[in-house]
Amino acid sequence: MGISMTEAAARHVDRYIKGRGQGQGVRLGVRTSGCSGLAYVLEFVDQPDDTDEVFESFGVKVFIDPKSLAYLDGTELDFVKEGLNEGFRFNNPNVRSECGCGESFNV
């Protein structure tokens, strides 16, 4: 399955990479956090790790470590604007529950 991004997410990431003046893409991962157990981590990648899996959507690369892939396989990364708010939305088919604030999830 892998990881994918919508065109809106890819445009947003590409704009930030160009603004930084460096970067090969973004890293999507998980960390233990919050009331439901796991939280998403998103950061720029200047130098990928040898063990990273790499997925590409609309010319933008998403790097993910093998441990995180087990929790995120099939996830689509979207960028949405709702009124004055904007941000990434993770459409993860593995999620069984989320905390009320939406900051953490459980698989």
N, C-alpha and C positions, 0 to 999 in steps of 0.2 A: 504494500500500500504506500507507505512513505508519508512525507509531509508536503503540503502544497500551500500556496498563497494565492489569494484573489489578486486580480489586477490592481485594485485599489491599494492593497497592502504592499505589493511589489513596487508601485509608484512611490509610496510613502517612504519605504526603506531606501530605495534608489536615490531619492531626493536627499535624504540624510547622509548617505554614504558620500555622495558628491559634495555636500556641504562640509563634511569632515575632511575631505581631500584624500582620504585613504579608506581602505576596507575591502574585503572580499565578499562580504555578505553579513548575515546575522546568525547567531547561535540561539537555538531554542532548546531549553532544557527544563528540568523540574528540580525543586529542592523541597526538603521537608519544612513545612511551615503551616501556620494558620490552624483553624479549628477543624478542618476536614482532612488535613494530612499533607497535601502537596500543593505547591504553588508554581506557576510558570515563571521562568527566567528567560529574558530576552536581552541579548547584548551584541554589540558589533564584533566582527571577527576580522582581525588584521592578519593573523597567522593561524590557519587551521591546525588542529591536532591530527596526528597520524591515524588515530582510531575513529575520527569523525565520519559519519555517513553524510553525504551531500545530496541535496535535492534542489532542483532549480525550477522556478516558475517565473515566467515573463522576464527572463534574463537576470533574475536575482537569486542568489544562492542562499539556502538555509542549511546550516551545519547543525548536526545533532550527535551527541555522544550515544554509544550503544545502550547504556543503562537507561537514559531518558527515552530512547526510542520505544522501549517496551511499554511505556505509559502513554506515549504520544502518537504511535503509529496510526495513520489515517487522519490526523488532525489537519484542518484547514485554518490557516492564519488569515484573518480578514482585518481591514481597517475601516472603522465606521465613524460617521459623524451623526450625532443625535442632538439637535439644538445647539447649545454652546459647548457640549461635551464631544470629545473625539478620542479614539483610542483603538487599541487592538482588541479583537474578539477571537477567542480560540474555540473553534468548532471541533471538539474532541469527542469522537464516538465511543471512547473508552470510559468516559466519566459516568459514574453511578450516582454520585451526589455532589452537591456544592454547598458551601457555607452560605448563610444568608447575605453576606456582603459581597459574595462573588470573588473573593480574593484567593480562595483555596478550593481544592476538589479532592475527591476520592475515587479510585478505580477499583 
